[in-house]
Amino acid sequence: MLPAMPLPIFICEVVAVAGETCTVKLEGGLELDGVRLRPSPVGAAEKAISYPKEGSNVLVGSLTGSLEDLCVLAVDTAEKLEYSFGDLKVVIDGKTGKVKVANNSTSAMQLFADLVAIIRGLKVNTPAGPSAGILPDTEAALQKFETAFKTLFN
C-alpha cells in the first residue's frame, strides 16, 4: 500500500560523518545533522552500513514525512562498508585500504599471523633427526607474505 502523503527525498552533499549519522547540506545551503546512515535506530548490533565520503552526494529521505526523522537511502561514494550479523563482522575501509574479517573467536589477521608462526616453527623428521628450521629463502618468502597480508588486513 502506498503512503497517503509523499515522502520527502533530497539529494544532499555530505558535510561530516560521525558514528552512524551524518550532517548533510541541501542545495540551498541548509545543513541537516543527525541523519541516520540506515533506517534502523542507531546502535543496533546487526547492521549493513555504507559510510559516505565527505563531499560526496547521498540520497536522503524521511520514512515518516518529518525532517526530524531522516536517513540516507543511497550513497554515491562509500568510504567504508560495515556488515555485522551475529558474531561475524566485516569492515572494508577505503581510507586505510584495509579489510577486517572477524568473529568472536578469531580474525583473518590472527589466522594469517598464526600460519606464519606455524611455518616459522616447522620441523620435519629426517634420517638424521628433526630438521633445524626453515631455510633463508623460505624465511624471505614468509616475510614477504607477512608484510603483504599486514597491508591488506586489519
C-alpha positions, -999 to 999 in steps of 0.1 A, spaced: 0 0 0 13 35 -9 16 61 18 -11 88 20 15 116 16 46 118 -5 78 112 14 104 140 12 135 128 -7 166 151 -13 200 148 -30 224 163 -5 262 168 -1 278 150 29 294 176 52 305 153 80 301 117 92 301 108 129 294 73 141 262 61 124 249 95 115 260 123 92 254 160 85 242 169 50 238 201 31 208 207 8 212 225 -25 201 258 -9 228 256 18 207 244 47 226 218 68 207 190 85 225 169 112 217 136 128 208 120 95 210 82 101 231 61 78 205 34 79 167 33 86 170 13 119 178 31 151 215 39 157 234 13 177 216 -19 167 240 -48 167 232 -63 133 238 -39 105 249 -32 70 261 4 66 277 24 38 296 53 53 297 81 27 327 101 18 326 137 29 319 159 0 300 132 -19 263 131 -27 237 110 -9 200 104 -13 182 113 19 146 106 27 122 107 56 104 75 64 78 93 84 74 125 64 92 145 91 125 163 87 133 152 122 135 116 111 159 115 81 180 86 68 204 80 39 187 59 12 217 57 -12 254 66 -12 273 78 -43 308 72 -29 312 49 1 344 54 21 338 25 44 314 -5 44 305 -23 76 285 -56 80 277 -72 113 255 -102 118 256 -125 148 292 -127 158 305 -120 123 319 -86 114 333 -74 81 347 -39 76 361 -26 43 378 7 49 387 28 18 406 53 39 431 28 53 429 4 23 424 -25 48 398 -52 54 388 -67 87 370 -100 89 364 -113 124 341 -132 147 340 -136 184 368 -162 184 393 -151 157 400 -128 128 416 -132 93 446 -112 106 451 -136 135 447 -167 113 474 -154 89 497 -145 119 492 -180 133 500 -195 99 533 -176 97 542 -187 133 534 -223 124 556 -222 93 585 -204 111 584 -232 137 580 -260 113 603 -290 118 602 -323 99 617 -357 107 648 -366 87 671 -397 89 694 -375 110 666 -364 134 643 -333 134 652 -305 110 667 -273 124 641 -249 109 633 -232 77 658 -221 52 667 -185 45 649 -184 12 617 -197 29 621 -171 56 624 -143 30 592 -156 12 574 -158 45 585 -123 54 572 -110 21 538 -129 27 536 -114 62 542 -79 50 516 -83 22 488 -95 44 495 -68 70 490 -42 43 456 -56 34 441 -70 67 434 -52 99 
